[in-house]
Amino acid sequence: MPRGLFGDDVLPLYERTAARLLDDLRAAAARPGDRLPSERALTARYEVSRVTLRAALAQLESRGIVRPSSSRGWFVAEPGLFPDASAASTSAAPRSRVSPTTPGPTA
């Protein structure tokens, strides 16, 4: 469904959460291999339940944007998601963690 046709309140909460998370990843210039904050931190950040957050993460995983790692958390997966990701992923720079303190939109 094209985003411009309906307001955000028509989309399910997990889709809105996935969109916000993707926007935050882009704003933080996340690179492939970067670790996302814990699910607990993300649920507090987006003010959603863990079930809703996991549905959002599953949607992003199905699109190839993030990937889970058993007992380690979630990581940015797609090399072409961000403008300079392919160059950054081949550099020797250490992987960073995406900050859970990025301020969200005020409602």
TORKOL-4160 file (C-alpha; in steps of 0.2 Angstrom, whole numbers, padded with zeros to 4 digits, m for minus):
107
<pt num="1" X="0000" Y="0000" Z="0000"/>
<pt num="2" X="0008" Y="0017" Z="m0005"/>
<pt num="3" X="0011" Y="0027" Z="0010"/>
<pt num="4" X="0004" Y="0044" Z="0004"/>
<pt num="5" X="m0014" Y="0037" Z="0002"/>
<pt num="6" X="m0018" Y="0035" Z="0020"/>
<pt num="7" X="m0012" Y="0043" Z="0037"/>
<pt num="8" X="0000" Y="0033" Z="0048"/>
<pt num="9" X="m0014" Y="0029" Z="0060"/>
<pt num="10" X="m0022" Y="0017" Z="0046"/>
<pt num="11" X="m0006" Y="0006" Z="0046"/>
<pt num="12" X="m0004" Y="m0007" Z="0059"/>
<pt num="13" X="0007" Y="m0002" Z="0074"/>
<pt num="14" X="0021" Y="m0015" Z="0070"/>
<pt num="15" X="0022" Y="m0007" Z="0052"/>
<pt num="16" X="0023" Y="0011" Z="0059"/>
<pt num="17" X="0036" Y="0004" Z="0072"/>
<pt num="18" X="0046" Y="m0004" Z="0058"/>
<pt num="19" X="0046" Y="0012" Z="0048"/>
<pt num="20" X="0052" Y="0022" Z="0063"/>
<pt num="21" X="0066" Y="0010" Z="0066"/>
<pt num="22" X="0071" Y="0011" Z="0048"/>
<pt num="23" X="0071" Y="0030" Z="0048"/>
<pt num="24" X="0082" Y="0030" Z="0064"/>
<pt num="25" X="0094" Y="0018" Z="0056"/>
<pt num="26" X="0096" Y="0029" Z="0041"/>
<pt num="27" X="0097" Y="0045" Z="0053"/>
<pt num="28" X="0111" Y="0036" Z="0063"/>
<pt num="29" X="0120" Y="0031" Z="0047"/>
<pt num="30" X="0120" Y="0013" Z="0052"/>
<pt num="31" X="0131" Y="0001" Z="0042"/>
<pt num="32" X="0130" Y="m0017" Z="0039"/>
<pt num="33" X="0135" Y="m0027" Z="0054"/>
<pt num="34" X="0130" Y="m0013" Z="0066"/>
<pt num="35" X="0121" Y="m0020" Z="0081"/>
<pt num="36" X="0104" Y="m0014" Z="0086"/>
<pt num="37" X="0100" Y="m0010" Z="0104"/>
<pt num="38" X="0092" Y="m0023" Z="0114"/>
<pt num="39" X="0074" Y="m0027" Z="0112"/>
<pt num="40" X="0070" Y="m0020" Z="0129"/>
<pt num="41" X="0078" Y="m0004" Z="0124"/>
<pt num="42" X="0069" Y="m0003" Z="0108"/>
<pt num="43" X="0052" Y="m0007" Z="0116"/>
<pt num="44" X="0055" Y="0008" Z="0128"/>
<pt num="45" X="0061" Y="0019" Z="0114"/>
<pt num="46" X="0046" Y="0016" Z="0103"/>
<pt num="47" X="0034" Y="0013" Z="0117"/>
<pt num="48" X="0027" Y="m0003" Z="0110"/>
<pt num="49" X="0026" Y="m0021" Z="0117"/>
<pt num="50" X="0039" Y="m0034" Z="0114"/>
<pt num="51" X="0027" Y="m0043" Z="0103"/>
<pt num="52" X="0024" Y="m0028" Z="0092"/>
<pt num="53" X="0043" Y="m0024" Z="0091"/>
<pt num="54" X="0047" Y="m0042" Z="0086"/>
<pt num="55" X="0033" Y="m0041" Z="0072"/>
<pt num="56" X="0042" Y="m0025" Z="0066"/>
<pt num="57" X="0059" Y="m0033" Z="0066"/>
<pt num="58" X="0052" Y="m0048" Z="0057"/>
<pt num="59" X="0045" Y="m0037" Z="0044"/>
<pt num="60" X="0062" Y="m0028" Z="0042"/>
<pt num="61" X="0071" Y="m0045" Z="0042"/>
<pt num="62" X="0059" Y="m0051" Z="0028"/>
<pt num="63" X="0065" Y="m0036" Z="0018"/>
<pt num="64" X="0083" Y="m0040" Z="0021"/>
<pt num="65" X="0086" Y="m0025" Z="0031"/>
<pt num="66" X="0091" Y="m0033" Z="0048"/>
<pt num="67" X="0095" Y="m0050" Z="0053"/>
<pt num="68" X="0094" Y="m0059" Z="0070"/>
<pt num="69" X="0109" Y="m0068" Z="0078"/>
<pt num="70" X="0104" Y="m0081" Z="0091"/>
<pt num="71" X="0108" Y="m0075" Z="0109"/>
<pt num="72" X="0117" Y="m0059" Z="0102"/>
<pt num="73" X="0103" Y="m0048" Z="0096"/>
<pt num="74" X="0099" Y="m0040" Z="0079"/>
<pt num="75" X="0111" Y="m0033" Z="0066"/>
<pt num="76" X="0110" Y="m0022" Z="0051"/>
<pt num="77" X="0110" Y="m0034" Z="0036"/>
<pt num="78" X="0108" Y="m0026" Z="0019"/>
<pt num="79" X="0124" Y="m0019" Z="0011"/>
<pt num="80" X="0115" Y="m0007" Z="m0001"/>
<pt num="81" X="0102" Y="0000" Z="0012"/>
<pt num="82" X="0112" Y="0016" Z="0016"/>
<pt num="83" X="0121" Y="0027" Z="0003"/>
<pt num="84" X="0139" Y="0024" Z="0008"/>
<pt num="85" X="0136" Y="0006" Z="0016"/>
<pt num="86" X="0146" Y="m0003" Z="0003"/>
<pt num="87" X="0162" Y="0007" Z="0005"/>
<pt num="88" X="0160" Y="0007" Z="0024"/>
<pt num="89" X="0157" Y="m0012" Z="0025"/>
<pt num="90" X="0174" Y="m0015" Z="0017"/>
<pt num="91" X="0184" Y="m0003" Z="0028"/>
<pt num="92" X="0194" Y="m0009" Z="0043"/>
<pt num="93" X="0184" Y="0002" Z="0055"/>
<pt num="94" X="0176" Y="m0007" Z="0070"/>
<pt num="95" X="0158" Y="m0010" Z="0070"/>
<pt num="96" X="0148" Y="0001" Z="0080"/>
<pt num="97" X="0132" Y="m0001" Z="0090"/>
<pt num="98" X="0116" Y="0010" Z="0085"/>
<pt num="99" X="0112" Y="0021" Z="0099"/>
<pt num="100" X="0096" Y="0018" Z="0108"/>
<pt num="101" X="0095" Y="0036" Z="0114"/>
<pt num="102" X="0091" Y="0044" Z="0097"/>
<pt num="103" X="0076" Y="0055" Z="0101"/>
<pt num="104" X="0060" Y="0050" Z="0093"/>
<pt num="105" X="0046" Y="0061" Z="0087"/>
<pt num="106" X="0036" Y="0069" Z="0100"/>
<pt num="107" X="0017" Y="0065" Z="0100"/>
